[in-house]
């Protein structure tokens, strides 16, 4: 059952700390029949991301598929039902995979997913094919849906972003990328000849949208923090004064967690003659739900002239499947809507079939935590992020943390096995840890102790020099020999 498996995996840290009972072994792999092994039971180290001898950074090959990790699907033998070999094989694979999930969850730091959840109560719904076809606000002929949960979730986010029920439209997406695709599509429909502007540190899905919709896209420079450079933005929109502007504003960039200054973006547009001729989509994949609970943080609200906001449901909220929330102004959506007789509904979404389980998971969490619960989690994440940043600096590691962020940026470890072990997200000379509600002080201490011990071997006294990453994090955050003095 999804709930129990996920819950067990999430409790891995408690097991390690002696706070929870050790998980029982469902299957002793030493006793797996030889026939099952012959069917292709993989080596755990290779299949599940364990220790593998490699050197240098991982190469990405384009134009060919690499089948180094694959669970083959084979046809059952005629006597499989009698021997039970196939069932034993599949049970052994699933048991090993489950244990790998527990281990990988314990060493997960680089990606913005909240792994601290337990949806055991929802296991009873896994036997149903719940599909939210069409418009969330219009009943279709398909009856096995969860639109009543979906609309409840959308209303909650509408209150958060300050837009009235009769003024918004939205839906639960299948991921954060879909939210960006939809927001930018709405902007393109509002201004068909508009030019898309996005900072260079915007999520790759923004530039994917430009390619998909054949939109002219202008990349805007960023500050050292990763925030959009509005001086450069102003210069670039003046080069296209005759065309409306469609702007992607980042409420937390992918690598540095930088928050674009929404108010300054609006001011730049209006001061350069674009008043009434722009559409702003706010990509709040992670921080869109954290920002409202950060003191002194600028507000993301529909009381400002924005067109749409999207967040991911599997990030800060914590869902076991990718999902997201997309909200736009109702006045914009008619340009996208089409009647679908087959559904007896209207549709303005990107996808056709939509995961009907996701809204229930979101509804369940929002009801359990509420605004106060999220506020406590945000404050804890920010405290733990500052703790990590301070300890890294104390250990002589270059590190940066944006004021409104829980993403700690630091020098990229030269050992790719260490990077894989802790699942660090890297770009060029930097790596980052995203401090989520499941990232405890104990987990950070474990990571830091291991990093410091490894670093002594990577940069021995009188040996290799500590890398300079001032170009990525600023001189004040760089701990190389040149800048730490």
C-alpha positions in Angstrom: 0.0 0.0 0.0 1.3 3.4 -0.9 0.8 5.0 2.5 2.5 2.3 4.5 5.5 2.0 2.2 6.1 5.7 2.0 5.6 6.1 5.7 8.2 3.4 6.4 10.6 5.0 4.1 10.2 8.4 5.6 10.9 7.0 9.1 14.3 5.8 8.1 16.0 8.6 10.0 14.1 7.8 13.1 15.2 4.2 12.8 18.8 5.3 12.5 18.4 7.5 15.6 16.9 4.8 17.6 13.5 6.5 17.7 11.6 3.9 15.8 11.5 0.1 15.4 13.8 -1.4 12.8 11.8 -2.4 9.7 11.3 -6.1 9.3 12.8 -7.8 6.2 10.1 -9.1 3.9 12.4 -11.4 2.1 15.9 -12.7 2.7 17.7 -12.1 -0.6 20.3 -14.8 0.3 17.5 -17.3 0.0 16.2 -16.1 -3.5 16.0 -19.1 -5.8 18.7 -19.4 -8.4 16.0 -19.4 -11.0 14.9 -16.0 -9.9 18.4 -14.7 -10.2 18.7 -16.2 -13.6 15.7 -14.2 -14.7 17.7 -11.0 -14.2 17.7 -9.9 -10.5 20.1 -6.9 -10.8 23.1 -6.1 -8.7 22.0 -3.7 -6.0 25.0 -1.4 -6.2 24.5 -0.8 -9.9 20.7 -0.8 -10.0 19.9 1.3 -7.0 22.7 3.9 -7.1 25.2 2.2 -4.7 29.0 2.4 -4.9 30.2 2.1 -8.5 33.7 2.8 -9.6 33.6 5.8 -11.8 35.9 8.8 -12.4 35.1 12.4 -13.3 31.7 13.9 -13.9 28.9 12.0 -15.4 28.7 12.2 -19.1 25.3 12.6 -20.7 25.0 10.9 -24.1 22.5 12.3 -26.6 21.0 10.4 -29.4 21.2 6.9 -27.8 19.5 5.1 -25.0 21.6 3.6 -22.3 20.1 0.4 -20.8 22.6 -0.1 -18.0 19.8 -0.1 -15.5 16.7 -2.0 -16.5 14.3 -4.5 -15.0 13.4 -6.7 -17.9 9.8 -7.6 -18.6 9.7 -11.2 -19.8 6.8 -13.5 -20.8 5.7 -16.0 -18.1 6.6 -19.7 -18.6 3.8 -22.1 -19.0 4.4 -23.6 -15.5 5.0 -20.4 -13.7 1.8 -20.6 -11.8 2.8 -23.9 -10.4 6.4 -23.2 -9.5 5.9 -19.7 -8.2 9.4 -18.7 -9.5 8.1 -15.6 -11.1 6.3 -14.4 -8.0 9.4 -15.0 -6.0 11.5 -13.0 -8.5 9.2 -10.1 -8.5 8.9 -10.1 -4.7 12.7 -10.1 -4.4 13.0 -7.1 -6.8 10.4 -5.1 -5.0 11.9 -5.9 -1.6 15.3 -4.7 -2.7 13.8 -1.7 -4.4 11.9 -0.7 -1.2 15.1 -1.0 0.9 16.9 1.2 -1.7 14.2 3.8 -1.3 14.7 3.9 2.5 18.5 4.3 2.0 18.3 6.9 -0.7 15.7 8.9 1.3 18.2 9.0 4.2 20.8 10.6 1.9 18.6 13.0 0.0 19.6 16.7 0.2 20.0 18.3 -3.3 16.4 18.4 -4.6 13.5 20.4 -3.3 11.2 17.6 -2.2 9.6 17.3 1.2 9.9 13.6 2.1 8.3 14.0 5.5 4.7 12.7 5.1 2.4 9.9 5.9 -0.7 9.3 3.8 -1.6 5.9 5.3 -5.2 7.0 5.7 -5.5 7.4 1.9 -4.4 3.9 1.1 -8.1 2.9 0.9 -8.5 5.0 -2.2 -5.7 3.4 -4.2 -8.1 0.8 -5.7 -9.9 3.4 -7.7 -9.1 5.0 -11.0 -9.7 8.6 -10.2 -9.5 10.9 -13.2 -10.2 14.6 -13.2 -11.1 15.2 -16.8 -12.0 18.6 -18.2 -12.7 21.8 -16.2 -12.6 21.4 -12.4 -15.6 23.7 -12.1 -17.9 21.8 -14.5 -19.3 18.4 -13.9 -18.6 15.9 -16.7 -20.2 12.5 -17.5 -17.2 10.7 -15.9 -18.2 10.1 -12.3 -15.0 8.7 -10.7 -13.3 12.0 -10.0 -12.1 14.2 -7.2 -13.1 17.6 -8.4 -14.7 18.5 -5.1 -11.3 18.1 -3.5 -9.6 19.9 -6.3 -11.8 23.0 -6.0 -11.3 23.0 -2.3 -7.5 23.1 -2.8 -7.8 25.8 -5.4 -9.9 28.0 -3.1 -7.2 27.6 -0.4 -4.5 28.9 -2.8 -6.8 31.6 -4.1 -7.1 32.9 -0.5 -3.3 32.7 -0.1 -2.7 34.8 -3.2 -5.6 37.1 -2.6 -8.0 36.6 -5.4 -11.8 36.2 -5.1 -13.5 32.9 -6.0 -15.4 34.5 -8.8 -12.3 36.1 -10.3 -9.9 33.1 -10.7 -9.6 29.9 -12.6 -7.2 27.1 -12.0 -6.5 23.4 -11.8 -4.3 20.7 -10.2 -1.5 20.0 -12.7 0.6 16.9 -13.1 3.9 18.8 -12.2 5.5 22.2 -11.9 6.5 22.3 -15.5 2.9 22.0 -16.6 2.1 25.0 -14.4 4.7 27.0 -16.3 3.6 25.7 -19.6 0.0 26.8 -18.9 0.9 30.2 -17.4 3.0 31.1 -20.4 0.4 29.8 -22.8 -2.2 32.0 -21.2 0.2 35.0 -21.6 0.7 34.1 -25.2 -3.1 33.9 -25.8 -3.6 37.3 -24.1 -0.8 38.8 -26.2 -0.4 36.7 -29.3 2.5 38.9 -30.6 4.1 39.2 -27.1 7.8 38.5 -26.5 8.7 36.2 -23.6 11.3 37.5 -21.1 12.9 35.3 -18.5 16.1 35.5 -16.5 19.0 33.2 -17.4 18.4 31.3 -14.1 14.8 30.5 -14.8 13.7 26.8 -14.8 14.3 25.0 -18.0 10.6 24.5 -18.5 10.2 28.2 -19.3 12.5 27.9 -22.3 10.8 24.7 -23.2 7.6 26.6 -23.4 9.1 29.1 -25.7 10.2 26.3 -28.1 6.9 24.6 -27.9 4.9 27.7 -28.6 7.4 29.1 -31.1 7.6 32.3 -29.1 10.5 34.8 -29.3 12.3 34.5 -26.0 14.8 37.0 -24.6 17.1 35.9 -21.8 17.7 38.5 -19.1 21.0 38.7 -17.1 21.0 38.0 -13.3 22.7 39.4 -10.3 25.2 37.3 -8.4 22.4 36.2 -6.1 20.5 34.7 -9.1 17.8 37.4 -9.1 16.8 39.0 -12.3 18.8 42.1 -13.2 16.1 44.7 -13.8 18.6 47.2 -15.3 19.3 44.7 -18.0 15.6 43.9 -18.2 14.7 47.5 -18.8 17.3 47.8 -21.6 16.0 44.7 -23.4 12.3 45.5 -23.3 13.1 48.9 -24.8 14.5 47.1 -27.8 11.0 45.7 -28.5 8.8 48.6 -27.4 6.3 47.8 -30.1 5.5 44.4 -28.8 3.8 43.4 -25.5 5.9 41.7 -22.8 5.2 38.3 -21.3 7.5 37.8 -18.2 8.4 34.8 -16.1 9.1 36.0 -12.6 10.9 33.4 -10.4 9.7 33.0 -6.8 12.9 31.0 -6.1 15.3 30.1 -8.8 16.2 26.5 -9.4 19.9 26.6 -8.4 20.3 29.5 -6.0 16.8 29.9 -4.6 16.8 33.6 -5.6 13.5 35.5 -5.6 13.0 38.0 -8.4 11.8 41.5 -7.2 8.2 41.4 -8.5 7.6 45.0 -7.5 10.7 46.2 -9.4 9.8 44.1 -12.4 6.3 45.8 -12.5 7.9 49.2 -12.0 10.4 48.6 -14.8 7.6 47.7 -17.2 5.4 50.6 -16.3 8.2 53.2 -16.4 9.2 52.0 -19.9 5.7 52.4 -21.5 4.4 48.9 -21.1 1.5 49.7 -18.7 -1.5 47.5 -19.7 0.7 45.7 -22.2 2.3 42.9 -20.1 1.5 39.6 -18.6 3.4 38.2 -15.6 3.6 34.5 -14.8 5.0 33.8 -11.4 6.9 30.5 -11.2 6.7 29.7 -7.5 7.4 25.9 -7.8 9.1 25.7 -4.3 9.0 29.1 -2.6 5.6 30.1 -3.9 4.2 28.4 -0.8 7.1 29.4 1.5 7.1 33.1 0.8 3.8 34.0 2.3 5.1 32.8 5.7 8.5 34.6 5.6 8.6 37.8 7.6 9.4 40.9 5.6 9.1 39.0 2.3 7.5 40.8 -0.6 4.0 39.5 -1.3 2.9 37.5 -4.3 -0.7 38.6 -4.8 -3.2 39.1 -7.5 -3.8 42.5 -6.0 -0.7 43.3 -8.1 -1.0 43.2 -11.9 0.1 39.5 -12.3 -1.5 37.0 -14.6 -0.9 33.6 -13.1 1.0 31.8 -10.3 2.0 28.1 -10.2 3.5 26.0 -7.4 4.5 22.3 -7.1 2.6 20.0 -4.8 5.4 17.4 -4.4 7.9 20.0 -3.1 7.2 22.0 0.0 3.7 20.5 0.5 5.0 17.0 0.3 3.1 14.6 -2.0 4.2 11.1 -3.1 3.5 11.9 -6.7 4.5 14.9 -8.9 1.7 17.5 -9.0 1.1 21.2 -8.8 -1.4 24.1 -8.6 -1.9 26.6 -11.4 -4.1 29.7 -10.9 -4.9 32.5 -13.3 -7.4 35.2 -13.8 -10.8 34.0 -15.0 -11.0 36.8 -17.5 -8.0 35.2 -19.4 -9.2 31.7 -19.6 -11.9 31.9 -22.2 -9.3 32.3 -24.9 -8.1 28.8 -24.1 -11.4 27.1 -23.3 -13.0 24.6 -25.7 -16.2 22.6 -25.3 -15.6 18.9 -25.3 -18.8 17.0 -26.0 -17.2 13.7 -25.3 -16.7 14.9 -21.7 -19.8 17.0 -21.4 -17.5 19.7 -20.1 -15.1 22.5 -21.1 -11.4 22.2 -21.1 -8.6 24.7 -20.8 -5.9 22.5 -19.4 -2.6 21.3 -20.9 -3.2 17.6 -20.2 -6.4 15.6 -20.9 -6.6 13.0 -18.2 -5.3 14.4 -14.9 -4.3 12.5 -11.7 -7.4 12.5 -9.5 -5.5 11.2 -6.5 -3.2 14.3 -6.3 -6.0 16.8 -5.2 -6.9 14.4 -2.4 -3.3 14.2 -1.1 -3.1 18.0 -1.3 -6.5 18.5 0.4 -5.4 16.1 3.2 -2.2 17.9 3.9 -3.7 21.4 3.8 -6.4 20.4 6.2 -3.9 18.8 8.6 -1.3 21.6 8.6 -3.2 24.8 7.7 -1.5 28.2 7.4 0.0 27.9 10.9 1.4 24.5 10.3 3.2 25.7 7.1 4.4 28.8 8.9 6.2 26.7 11.5 7.7 24.4 8.9 9.0 27.4 6.9 10.6 29.0 9.9 12.3 25.7 10.8 13.6 25.3 7.3 15.1 28.8 7.3 16.7 28.2 10.7 18.2 24.9 9.5 19.4 26.5 6.3 21.3 29.3 8.2 22.7 26.5 10.5 24.1 24.7 7.4 25.5 27.9 5.9 27.2 28.9 9.1 28.7 25.4 9.7 30.0 25.3 6.1 31.7 28.6 6.5 33.2 27.6 9.8 34.7 24.6 8.1 36.3 26.8 5.5 33.8 25.9 2.7 32.6 28.7 0.4 28.8 29.0 0.9 26.0 31.4 0.1 22.3 31.7 1.2 19.9 34.2 -0.2 17.9 36.0 2.4 14.5 34.6 1.5 15.7 31.1 0.7 16.4 27.7 2.2 18.7 26.7 -0.7 22.3 26.7 0.5 24.9 27.0 -2.3 28.5 25.9 -1.8 31.5 24.7 -3.7 30.9 21.6 -5.8 32.6 18.5 -4.2 35.2 17.1 -6.6 34.2 13.5 -5.8 31.3 12.5 -7.9 30.6 9.5 -5.8 30.0 11.8 -2.8 27.7 13.9 -5.0 25.7 10.8 -5.9 25.6 9.5 -2.4 24.0 12.7 -1.1 22.1 13.4 -4.3 23.4 16.9 -4.6 22.2 19.1 -7.5 25.2 20.6 -9.3 25.8 23.3 -11.9 29.3 24.2 -13.0 31.5 24.9 -10.0 28.6 24.9 -7.4 26.3 22.5 -5.7 23.4 23.1 -3.4 21.4 21.6 -0.5 17.7 22.5 -0.4 16.6 22.4 3.3 13.1 20.9 3.4 10.9 20.0 6.4 12.4 16.4 6.4 16.0 17.8 6.6 16.8 17.7 10.3 19.8 19.1 12.2 21.0 15.5 12.7 20.8 14.8 9.0 22.8 18.0 8.3 25.4 17.1 10.9 25.8 13.7 9.3 26.3 15.3 5.9 28.7 18.0 7.3 30.8 15.5 9.2 31.2 13.4 6.1 31.9 16.4 3.9 34.6 17.8 6.3 36.3 14.4 6.6 36.3 13.9 2.8 37.5 17.5 2.2 40.6 16.9 4.2 41.6 14.3 1.6 40.5 16.4 -1.4 42.4 19.4 -0.3 45.4 18.3 1.9 47.7 20.9 3.4 50.1 22.0 0.7 48.2 20.1 -1.9 45.3 21.0 -4.2 44.0 24.5 -3.8 40.5 25.2 -2.6 38.5 26.2 -5.7 37.5 29.9 -6.2 33.8 30.2 -6.8 33.6 34.0 -6.3 32.1 34.4 -9.8 29.1 32.2 -8.6 28.6 33.3 -5.0 30.4 36.6 -4.7 33.7 37.4 -3.1 32.3 37.8 0.4 31.0 34.2 0.3 34.1 32.6 -1.2 36.6 30.8 1.1 39.4 30.3 -1.4 43.0 31.5 -0.5 42.5 34.7 -2.4 39.2 35.8 -0.8 39.2 34.5 2.7 42.0 36.8 3.8 
